[in-house]
Amino acid sequence: MVLYSTGGCALCEQALELLLSMPELSGLALRVVDVAAEDELLERYGERIPVLGFAGREIDSPLDRDGIIDLLAPR
């Protein structure tokens, strides 16, 4: 699971707190990627952060528990 975010983003901080508080996600690896580190990522995600990616799918802001659970559901 990847959280695309950047520093100083309040929505990104809230999304990270939510992800870390969800027992449904225990055992899943979470990688946080700062989109400001690469021009390509900034162009792709800059206006949409935070964006959560999992298994080739993505959801963007605002992230909520139901949307995250839906993202994790097998397709």
Biopython code that builds the backbone (N, CA, C, O; Angstrom):
import numpy as np
from Bio.PDB.StructureBuilder import StructureBuilder

atoms = [
    (1, "MET", "N", (0.849, -1.155, 0.000)),
    (1, "MET", "CA", (0.000, 0.000, 0.000)),
    (1, "MET", "C", (0.903, 1.229, 0.000)),
    (1, "MET", "O", (1.903, 1.272, 0.717)),
    (2, "VAL", "N", (0.546, 2.226, -0.807)),
    (2, "VAL", "CA", (1.362, 3.430, -0.923)),
    (2, "VAL", "C", (0.494, 4.653, -0.666)),
    (2, "VAL", "O", (-0.581, 4.797, -1.248)),
    (3, "LEU", "N", (0.968, 5.526, 0.207)),
    (3, "LEU", "CA", (0.316, 6.808, 0.446)),
    (3, "LEU", "C", (1.173, 7.880, -0.202)),
    (3, "LEU", "O", (2.302, 8.127, 0.221)),
    (4, "TYR", "N", (0.630, 8.513, -1.231)),
    (4, "TYR", "CA", (1.308, 9.629, -1.884)),
    (4, "TYR", "C", (0.907, 10.894, -1.160)),
    (4, "TYR", "O", (-0.277, 11.209, -1.049)),
    (5, "SER", "N", (1.896, 11.620, -0.668)),
    (5, "SER", "CA", (1.626, 12.807, 0.130)),
    (5, "SER", "C", (2.803, 13.768, -0.004)),
    (5, "SER", "O", (3.683, 13.578, -0.843)),
    (6, "THR", "N", (2.806, 14.795, 0.829)),
    (6, "THR", "CA", (3.941, 15.707, 0.900)),
    (6, "THR", "C", (3.912, 16.411, 2.246)),
    (6, "THR", "O", (2.890, 16.427, 2.933)),
    (7, "GLY", "N", (5.034, 16.987, 2.608)),
    (7, "GLY", "CA", (5.127, 17.694, 3.877)),
    (7, "GLY", "C", (4.253, 18.935, 3.894)),
    (7, "GLY", "O", (4.051, 19.572, 2.860)),
    (8, "GLY", "N", (3.735, 19.280, 5.060)),
    (8, "GLY", "CA", (2.925, 20.473, 5.224)),
    (8, "GLY", "C", (1.500, 20.326, 4.709)),
    (8, "GLY", "O", (0.781, 21.318, 4.593)),
    (9, "CYS", "N", (1.088, 19.118, 4.403)),
    (9, "CYS", "CA", (-0.253, 18.853, 3.884)),
    (9, "CYS", "C", (-1.101, 18.292, 5.026)),
    (9, "CYS", "O", (-0.902, 17.155, 5.453)),
    (10, "ALA", "N", (-2.039, 19.087, 5.514)),
    (10, "ALA", "CA", (-2.872, 18.661, 6.642)),
    (10, "ALA", "C", (-3.720, 17.452, 6.290)),
    (10, "ALA", "O", (-3.879, 16.555, 7.118)),
    (11, "LEU", "N", (-4.269, 17.404, 5.081)),
    (11, "LEU", "CA", (-5.063, 16.247, 4.674)),
    (11, "LEU", "C", (-4.215, 14.985, 4.625)),
    (11, "LEU", "O", (-4.694, 13.897, 4.945)),
    (12, "CYS", "N", (-2.948, 15.131, 4.221)),
    (12, "CYS", "CA", (-2.035, 13.986, 4.167)),
    (12, "CYS", "C", (-1.759, 13.462, 5.576)),
    (12, "CYS", "O", (-1.737, 12.253, 5.805)),
    (13, "GLU", "N", (-1.552, 14.371, 6.500)),
    (13, "GLU", "CA", (-1.306, 13.974, 7.889)),
    (13, "GLU", "C", (-2.524, 13.262, 8.465)),
    (13, "GLU", "O", (-2.384, 12.264, 9.172)),
    (14, "GLN", "N", (-3.716, 13.768, 8.167)),
    (14, "GLN", "CA", (-4.949, 13.129, 8.645)),
    (14, "GLN", "C", (-5.100, 11.742, 8.036)),
    (14, "GLN", "O", (-5.500, 10.798, 8.719)),
    (15, "ALA", "N", (-4.780, 11.619, 6.746)),
    (15, "ALA", "CA", (-4.887, 10.317, 6.080)),
    (15, "ALA", "C", (-3.928, 9.314, 6.711)),
    (15, "ALA", "O", (-4.299, 8.163, 6.937)),
    (16, "LEU", "N", (-2.708, 9.737, 6.997)),
    (16, "LEU", "CA", (-1.736, 8.845, 7.616)),
    (16, "LEU", "C", (-2.204, 8.410, 8.992)),
    (16, "LEU", "O", (-2.097, 7.233, 9.338)),
    (17, "GLU", "N", (-2.720, 9.336, 9.779)),
    (17, "GLU", "CA", (-3.247, 8.992, 11.103)),
    (17, "GLU", "C", (-4.383, 7.979, 10.994)),
    (17, "GLU", "O", (-4.451, 7.029, 11.774)),
    (18, "LEU", "N", (-5.268, 8.183, 10.030)),
    (18, "LEU", "CA", (-6.370, 7.254, 9.833)),
    (18, "LEU", "C", (-5.846, 5.870, 9.475)),
    (18, "LEU", "O", (-6.280, 4.872, 10.049)),
    (19, "LEU", "N", (-4.915, 5.807, 8.531)),
    (19, "LEU", "CA", (-4.360, 4.522, 8.114)),
    (19, "LEU", "C", (-3.706, 3.792, 9.280)),
    (19, "LEU", "O", (-3.875, 2.583, 9.435)),
    (20, "LEU", "N", (-2.970, 4.517, 10.087)),
    (20, "LEU", "CA", (-2.272, 3.896, 11.215)),
    (20, "LEU", "C", (-3.221, 3.463, 12.326)),
    (20, "LEU", "O", (-2.871, 2.621, 13.152)),
    (21, "SER", "N", (-4.416, 4.036, 12.346)),
    (21, "SER", "CA", (-5.379, 3.693, 13.391)),
    (21, "SER", "C", (-6.312, 2.548, 13.007)),
    (21, "SER", "O", (-7.090, 2.085, 13.841)),
    (22, "MET", "N", (-6.248, 2.089, 11.773)),
    (22, "MET", "CA", (-7.185, 1.077, 11.296)),
    (22, "MET", "C", (-6.665, -0.340, 11.541)),
    (22, "MET", "O", (-5.688, -0.753, 10.917)),
    (23, "PRO", "N", (-7.306, -1.088, 12.442)),
    (23, "PRO", "CA", (-6.863, -2.460, 12.698)),
    (23, "PRO", "C", (-6.998, -3.357, 11.470)),
    (23, "PRO", "O", (-6.311, -4.373, 11.369)),
    (24, "GLU", "N", (-7.869, -2.994, 10.542)),
    (24, "GLU", "CA", (-8.049, -3.781, 9.322)),
    (24, "GLU", "C", (-6.780, -3.810, 8.466)),
    (24, "GLU", "O", (-6.626, -4.677, 7.605)),
    (25, "LEU", "N", (-5.887, -2.874, 8.702)),
    (25, "LEU", "CA", (-4.677, -2.769, 7.893)),
    (25, "LEU", "C", (-3.457, -3.411, 8.548)),
    (25, "LEU", "O", (-2.364, -3.389, 7.983)),
    (26, "SER", "N", (-3.641, -3.983, 9.737)),
    (26, "SER", "CA", (-2.494, -4.592, 10.403)),
    (26, "SER", "C", (-1.951, -5.714, 9.519)),
    (26, "SER", "O", (-2.715, -6.485, 8.938)),
    (27, "GLY", "N", (-0.667, -5.791, 9.430)),
    (27, "GLY", "CA", (-0.017, -6.790, 8.597)),
    (27, "GLY", "C", (0.261, -6.320, 7.184)),
    (27, "GLY", "O", (1.017, -6.971, 6.462)),
    (28, "LEU", "N", (-0.330, -5.204, 6.766)),
    (28, "LEU", "CA", (-0.054, -4.645, 5.447)),
    (28, "LEU", "C", (1.078, -3.625, 5.554)),
    (28, "LEU", "O", (1.101, -2.806, 6.473)),
    (29, "ALA", "N", (1.993, -3.679, 4.629)),
    (29, "ALA", "CA", (3.081, -2.696, 4.601)),
    (29, "ALA", "C", (2.555, -1.389, 4.025)),
    (29, "ALA", "O", (1.810, -1.385, 3.044)),
    (30, "LEU", "N", (2.945, -0.295, 4.637)),
    (30, "LEU", "CA", (2.566, 1.033, 4.166)),
    (30, "LEU", "C", (3.837, 1.792, 3.828)),
    (30, "LEU", "O", (4.742, 1.918, 4.652)),
    (31, "ARG", "N", (3.889, 2.292, 2.613)),
    (31, "ARG", "CA", (5.023, 3.118, 2.187)),
    (31, "ARG", "C", (4.475, 4.510, 1.917)),
    (31, "ARG", "O", (3.489, 4.665, 1.196)),
    (32, "VAL", "N", (5.111, 5.521, 2.494)),
    (32, "VAL", "CA", (4.716, 6.909, 2.282)),
    (32, "VAL", "C", (5.692, 7.527, 1.296)),
    (32, "VAL", "O", (6.903, 7.506, 1.517)),
    (33, "VAL", "N", (5.166, 8.076, 0.209)),
    (33, "VAL", "CA", (5.983, 8.655, -0.850)),
    (33, "VAL", "C", (5.700, 10.144, -0.920)),
    (33, "VAL", "O", (4.550, 10.562, -1.054)),
    (34, "ASP", "N", (6.764, 10.946, -0.829)),
    (34, "ASP", "CA", (6.649, 12.401, -0.944)),
    (34, "ASP", "C", (6.664, 12.762, -2.420)),
    (34, "ASP", "O", (7.685, 12.608, -3.091)),
    (35, "VAL", "N", (5.535, 13.241, -2.928)),
    (35, "VAL", "CA", (5.431, 13.548, -4.350)),
    (35, "VAL", "C", (6.319, 14.717, -4.763)),
    (35, "VAL", "O", (6.629, 14.876, -5.943)),
    (36, "ALA", "N", (6.728, 15.536, -3.795)),
    (36, "ALA", "CA", (7.581, 16.673, -4.119)),
    (36, "ALA", "C", (9.001, 16.240, -4.463)),
    (36, "ALA", "O", (9.788, 17.044, -4.962)),
    (37, "ALA", "N", (9.337, 14.978, -4.201)),
    (37, "ALA", "CA", (10.686, 14.484, -4.447)),
    (37, "ALA", "C", (10.959, 14.229, -5.924)),
    (37, "ALA", "O", (12.118, 14.193, -6.336)),
    (38, "GLU", "N", (9.916, 14.053, -6.725)),
    (38, "GLU", "CA", (10.092, 13.758, -8.143)),
    (38, "GLU", "C", (9.077, 14.547, -8.967)),
    (38, "GLU", "O", (7.889, 14.566, -8.646)),
    (39, "ASP", "N", (9.550, 15.194, -10.025)),
    (39, "ASP", "CA", (8.668, 15.999, -10.873)),
    (39, "ASP", "C", (7.506, 15.187, -11.433)),
    (39, "ASP", "O", (6.375, 15.671, -11.484)),
    (40, "GLU", "N", (7.780, 13.954, -11.851)),
    (40, "GLU", "CA", (6.729, 13.110, -12.424)),
    (40, "GLU", "C", (5.624, 12.837, -11.411)),
    (40, "GLU", "O", (4.441, 12.896, -11.744)),
    (41, "LEU", "N", (6.013, 12.539, -10.178)),
    (41, "LEU", "CA", (5.018, 12.288, -9.128)),
    (41, "LEU", "C", (4.245, 13.551, -8.790)),
    (41, "LEU", "O", (3.034, 13.507, -8.570)),
    (42, "LEU", "N", (4.948, 14.675, -8.749)),
    (42, "LEU", "CA", (4.298, 15.944, -8.440)),
    (42, "LEU", "C", (3.269, 16.283, -9.510)),
    (42, "LEU", "O", (2.173, 16.751, -9.200)),
    (43, "GLU", "N", (3.622, 16.047, -10.761)),
    (43, "GLU", "CA", (2.696, 16.326, -11.860)),
    (43, "GLU", "C", (1.481, 15.395, -11.792)),
    (43, "GLU", "O", (0.349, 15.824, -12.014)),
    (44, "ARG", "N", (1.728, 14.126, -11.487)),
    (44, "ARG", "CA", (0.644, 13.143, -11.465)),
    (44, "ARG", "C", (-0.280, 13.293, -10.261)),
    (44, "ARG", "O", (-1.497, 13.166, -10.392)),
    (45, "TYR", "N", (0.298, 13.564, -9.079)),
    (45, "TYR", "CA", (-0.483, 13.545, -7.841)),
    (45, "TYR", "C", (-0.644, 14.891, -7.145)),
    (45, "TYR", "O", (-1.440, 15.011, -6.213)),
    (46, "GLY", "N", (0.089, 15.890, -7.577)),
    (46, "GLY", "CA", (0.151, 17.154, -6.840)),
    (46, "GLY", "C", (-1.175, 17.761, -6.454)),
    (46, "GLY", "O", (-1.334, 18.239, -5.331)),
    (47, "GLU", "N", (-2.137, 17.752, -7.372)),
    (47, "GLU", "CA", (-3.441, 18.359, -7.099)),
    (47, "GLU", "C", (-4.387, 17.419, -6.357)),
    (47, "GLU", "O", (-5.430, 17.848, -5.864)),
    (48, "ARG", "N", (-4.023, 16.132, -6.276)),
    (48, "ARG", "CA", (-4.942, 15.132, -5.735)),
    (48, "ARG", "C", (-4.572, 14.617, -4.345)),
    (48, "ARG", "O", (-5.372, 13.908, -3.734)),
    (49, "ILE", "N", (-3.401, 14.944, -3.829)),
    (49, "ILE", "CA", (-2.933, 14.327, -2.592)),
    (49, "ILE", "C", (-3.868, 14.651, -1.437)),
    (49, "ILE", "O", (-4.484, 15.716, -1.398)),
    (50, "PRO", "N", (-3.964, 13.724, -0.506)),
    (50, "PRO", "CA", (-3.332, 12.420, -0.448)),
    (50, "PRO", "C", (-4.010, 11.413, -1.378)),
    (50, "PRO", "O", (-5.223, 11.450, -1.585)),
    (51, "VAL", "N", (-3.200, 10.523, -1.925)),
    (51, "VAL", "CA", (-3.692, 9.440, -2.780)),
    (51, "VAL", "C", (-3.187, 8.135, -2.180)),
    (51, "VAL", "O", (-2.017, 8.020, -1.814)),
    (52, "LEU", "N", (-4.076, 7.159, -2.083)),
    (52, "LEU", "CA", (-3.710, 5.852, -1.557)),
    (52, "LEU", "C", (-3.789, 4.841, -2.686)),
    (52, "LEU", "O", (-4.809, 4.725, -3.365)),
    (53, "GLY", "N", (-2.693, 4.107, -2.877)),
    (53, "GLY", "CA", (-2.646, 3.097, -3.917)),
    (53, "GLY", "C", (-2.504, 1.712, -3.324)),
    (53, "GLY", "O", (-1.798, 1.499, -2.338)),
    (54, "PHE", "N", (-3.211, 0.755, -3.967)),
    (54, "PHE", "CA", (-3.140, -0.637, -3.526)),
    (54, "PHE", "C", (-3.544, -1.527, -4.689)),
    (54, "PHE", "O", (-4.596, -1.325, -5.295)),
    (55, "ALA", "N", (-2.714, -2.507, -5.000)),
    (55, "ALA", "CA", (-3.014, -3.527, -6.021)),
    (55, "ALA", "C", (-3.405, -2.913, -7.362)),
    (55, "ALA", "O", (-4.322, -3.392, -8.029)),
    (56, "GLY", "N", (-2.706, -1.855, -7.748)),
    (56, "GLY", "CA", (-2.954, -1.251, -9.047)),
    (56, "GLY", "C", (-4.132, -0.294, -9.112)),
    (56, "GLY", "O", (-4.452, 0.224, -10.182)),
    (57, "ARG", "N", (-4.784, -0.053, -7.970)),
    (57, "ARG", "CA", (-5.906, 0.882, -7.916)),
    (57, "ARG", "C", (-5.547, 2.039, -6.993)),
    (57, "ARG", "O", (-4.655, 1.921, -6.153)),
    (58, "GLU", "N", (-6.247, 3.157, -7.154)),
    (58, "GLU", "CA", (-5.976, 4.338, -6.324)),
    (58, "GLU", "C", (-7.284, 5.012, -5.924)),
    (58, "GLU", "O", (-8.276, 4.986, -6.651)),
    (59, "ILE", "N", (-7.244, 5.612, -4.747)),
    (59, "ILE", "CA", (-8.309, 6.520, -4.327)),
    (59, "ILE", "C", (-7.628, 7.784, -3.844)),
    (59, "ILE", "O", (-6.498, 7.754, -3.356)),
    (60, "ASP", "N", (-8.344, 8.911, -3.990)),
    (60, "ASP", "CA", (-7.733, 10.166, -3.562)),
    (60, "ASP", "C", (-8.612, 10.888, -2.560)),
    (60, "ASP", "O", (-9.658, 10.396, -2.135)),
    (61, "SER", "N", (-8.156, 12.049, -2.208)),
    (61, "SER", "CA", (-8.739, 12.839, -1.137)),
    (61, "SER", "C", (-10.201, 13.165, -1.435)),
    (61, "SER", "O", (-10.547, 13.425, -2.587)),
    (62, "PRO", "N", (-11.047, 13.156, -0.441)),
    (62, "PRO", "CA", (-10.740, 12.849, 0.949)),
    (62, "PRO", "C", (-10.768, 11.335, 1.198)),
    (62, "PRO", "O", (-11.687, 10.640, 0.765)),
    (63, "LEU", "N", (-9.769, 10.850, 1.887)),
    (63, "LEU", "CA", (-9.701, 9.438, 2.230)),
    (63, "LEU", "C", (-10.535, 9.195, 3.478)),
    (63, "LEU", "O", (-10.453, 9.945, 4.451)),
    (64, "ASP", "N", (-11.335, 8.144, 3.439)),
    (64, "ASP", "CA", (-12.114, 7.771, 4.619)),
    (64, "ASP", "C", (-12.077, 6.253, 4.784)),
    (64, "ASP", "O", (-11.676, 5.525, 3.876)),
    (65, "ARG", "N", (-12.493, 5.801, 5.929)),
    (65, "ARG", "CA", (-12.429, 4.380, 6.286)),
    (65, "ARG", "C", (-13.155, 3.507, 5.242)),
    (65, "ARG", "O", (-12.618, 2.487, 4.810)),
    (66, "ASP", "N", (-14.361, 3.903, 4.845)),
    (66, "ASP", "CA", (-15.121, 3.095, 3.893)),
    (66, "ASP", "C", (-14.415, 3.001, 2.545)),
    (66, "ASP", "O", (-14.363, 1.928, 1.944)),
    (67, "GLY", "N", (-13.875, 4.109, 2.073)),
    (67, "GLY", "CA", (-13.159, 4.101, 0.807)),
    (67, "GLY", "C", (-11.917, 3.233, 0.858)),
    (67, "GLY", "O", (-11.589, 2.550, -0.112)),
    (68, "ILE", "N", (-11.225, 3.258, 1.991)),
    (68, "ILE", "CA", (-10.021, 2.444, 2.159)),
    (68, "ILE", "C", (-10.383, 0.965, 2.190)),
    (68, "ILE", "O", (-9.711, 0.153, 1.554)),
    (69, "ILE", "N", (-11.433, 0.603, 2.918)),
    (69, "ILE", "CA", (-11.877, -0.792, 2.976)),
    (69, "ILE", "C", (-12.281, -1.260, 1.582)),
    (69, "ILE", "O", (-11.971, -2.387, 1.195)),
    (70, "ASP", "N", (-12.961, -0.417, 0.832)),
    (70, "ASP", "CA", (-13.374, -0.764, -0.519)),
    (70, "ASP", "C", (-12.150, -0.976, -1.420)),
    (70, "ASP", "O", (-12.127, -1.897, -2.236)),
    (71, "LEU", "N", (-11.138, -0.121, -1.265)),
    (71, "LEU", "CA", (-9.912, -0.249, -2.046)),
    (71, "LEU", "C", (-9.239, -1.605, -1.789)),
    (71, "LEU", "O", (-8.673, -2.197, -2.708)),
    (72, "LEU", "N", (-9.299, -2.089, -0.566)),
    (72, "LEU", "CA", (-8.653, -3.342, -0.199)),
    (72, "LEU", "C", (-9.428, -4.581, -0.639)),
    (72, "LEU", "O", (-8.872, -5.677, -0.686)),
    (73, "ALA", "N", (-10.703, -4.411, -0.958)),
    (73, "ALA", "CA", (-11.533, -5.555, -1.336)),
    (73, "ALA", "C", (-11.020, -6.169, -2.634)),
    (73, "ALA", "O", (-10.691, -5.447, -3.575)),
    (74, "PRO", "N", (-10.950, -7.495, -2.689)),
    (74, "PRO", "CA", (-10.503, -8.155, -3.922)),
    (74, "PRO", "C", (-11.414, -7.820, -5.091)),
    (74, "PRO", "O", (-12.626, -7.669, -4.934)),
    (75, "ARG", "N", (-10.821, -7.709, -6.238)),
    (75, "ARG", "CA", (-11.597, -7.407, -7.470)),
    (75, "ARG", "C", (-11.551, -8.572, -8.390)),
    (75, "ARG", "O", (-12.135, -8.526, -9.473)),
]
sb = StructureBuilder()
sb.init_structure("model")
sb.init_model(0)
sb.init_chain("A")
sb.init_seg("    ")
for serial, (resi, resn, name, xyz) in enumerate(atoms, 1):
    if name == "N":
        sb.init_residue(resn, " ", resi, " ")
    sb.init_atom(name, np.array(xyz, "f"), 0.0, 1.0, " ", f" {name:<3s}", serial, name[0])
structure = sb.get_structure()
